Amino acid sequence: MERPIVRSRLLLGRVAEPATADDLPIAHDLLDTLAAHAQTCAGMAANMIGQNKRIIVFADGNRRTAMLNPQIIRREGPYQTQEGCLSLDGLRPTTRYRKITVTWQDLDLREHTKAFQGFVAQVIQHEVDHCEGIVI
């Protein structure tokens, strides 16, 4: 189900709690909400729909992926960029990494580790920041 977008910096600035099997409906709502905002948004975190759980979703072409409890375990190639956010107005400067390696659980709670690069890596980093309570 599509959920309203949270714009409160106070709520967005909280560190997310680990996700469990009980939180799978949140991941599905997050995927639906991302689909509804596909023209203006490439990724979302659960706190953007008012749920303080460590869940992110992102689009990679036509494919949408959910990650529960994502952790970036490796970063390579820092660069400076500017990013926007569906929850906030305007662009803000930030440092990102060209290549990252992430561990996470999928919707079946299976563990994965994978390297990402380019724009998808940038989106994942932005959403993991949301999980850490980092608002740029």
C-alpha positions in Angstrom: 0.0 0.0 0.0 1.3 3.5 -0.9 2.1 5.5 2.3 2.5 9.3 2.8 6.0 10.7 2.7 7.4 11.9 6.0 9.1 15.4 5.8 10.0 15.8 9.5 13.8 16.2 10.0 13.2 15.0 13.6 11.8 11.7 12.5 14.2 11.3 9.6 17.1 11.9 12.0 16.4 8.8 14.2 18.6 5.7 13.9 16.5 2.9 12.6 15.9 -0.3 14.5 16.8 -3.7 13.0 14.1 -5.2 10.8 12.6 -8.6 11.5 10.2 -11.0 9.7 7.3 -9.0 11.4 8.4 -6.0 9.4 7.9 -7.5 5.9 4.6 -5.6 5.4 6.6 -2.4 5.8 9.0 -3.5 3.0 6.0 -4.2 0.7 4.5 -0.8 1.5 7.9 0.8 0.8 8.1 -0.9 -2.6 4.5 0.3 -3.4 5.3 3.8 -2.4 8.5 3.8 -4.4 6.5 2.6 -7.5 4.1 5.5 -6.9 6.9 8.0 -7.0 9.0 6.3 -9.8 9.1 9.5 -11.8 10.9 11.5 -9.1 12.5 9.0 -6.8 15.1 6.2 -7.2 15.1 4.9 -3.6 13.5 5.1 -0.2 14.0 4.1 3.4 11.4 3.0 5.8 11.6 6.2 7.9 10.4 8.1 4.8 7.0 6.4 5.3 7.0 6.8 9.1 8.5 3.4 10.1 11.7 3.5 12.1 13.0 0.2 10.7 16.2 -0.7 8.8 14.6 -1.3 5.4 15.5 0.3 2.1 14.2 -0.1 -1.4 15.7 1.1 -4.7 15.1 1.0 -8.4 17.7 -0.5 -10.8 16.1 0.1 -14.2 12.7 -1.5 -14.1 13.6 -3.8 -11.2 12.8 -2.7 -7.6 14.8 -4.3 -4.8 14.1 -4.4 -1.0 17.0 -4.7 1.5 16.4 -5.5 5.2 19.2 -4.6 7.6 21.6 -3.3 4.9 25.2 -2.7 5.9 27.8 -1.2 3.7 31.0 -3.2 4.4 33.3 -1.8 1.8 33.7 1.6 0.1 35.9 2.5 -2.8 36.5 5.7 -4.8 35.1 8.7 -2.9 33.7 11.6 -4.9 31.7 14.7 -4.2 28.1 15.1 -5.5 24.8 16.8 -4.8 21.6 14.9 -3.9 18.0 15.6 -3.5 15.5 13.7 -1.4 11.8 13.1 -1.7 11.4 14.0 2.0 13.3 17.3 1.7 13.4 20.3 -0.7 16.5 21.2 -2.7 19.9 19.7 -3.3 22.7 19.1 -0.7 26.4 18.3 -1.1 27.7 15.0 0.1 30.5 12.5 -0.3 29.7 9.2 -2.0 31.7 6.2 -3.2 31.8 4.8 -6.7 31.8 1.2 -5.6 30.3 -0.3 -2.4 29.8 -3.8 -1.1 26.6 -4.4 0.9 25.2 -7.2 3.1 21.5 -7.5 3.6 18.5 -9.8 3.9 15.9 -10.1 1.1 12.2 -10.5 1.5 12.7 -14.2 2.2 15.2 -13.2 5.0 18.1 -14.8 3.0 21.5 -13.2 3.5 23.2 -11.6 0.5 26.5 -9.8 -0.1 27.0 -7.9 -3.4 29.1 -5.1 -4.9 27.3 -2.2 -6.5 28.6 0.7 -8.5 27.6 3.9 -10.2 24.2 5.5 -9.6 22.7 2.4 -7.9 25.6 2.5 -5.4 24.9 6.2 -4.8 21.2 5.6 -4.2 21.9 2.7 -1.7 24.4 4.9 0.2 21.7 7.7 0.5 19.1 5.2 1.8 21.5 3.6 4.2 22.3 7.1 5.5 18.6 7.4 6.3 18.8 4.2 8.3 21.6 5.8 10.3 19.6 8.9 10.9 21.9 11.0 8.6 19.9 13.7 6.9 21.8 15.5 4.1 
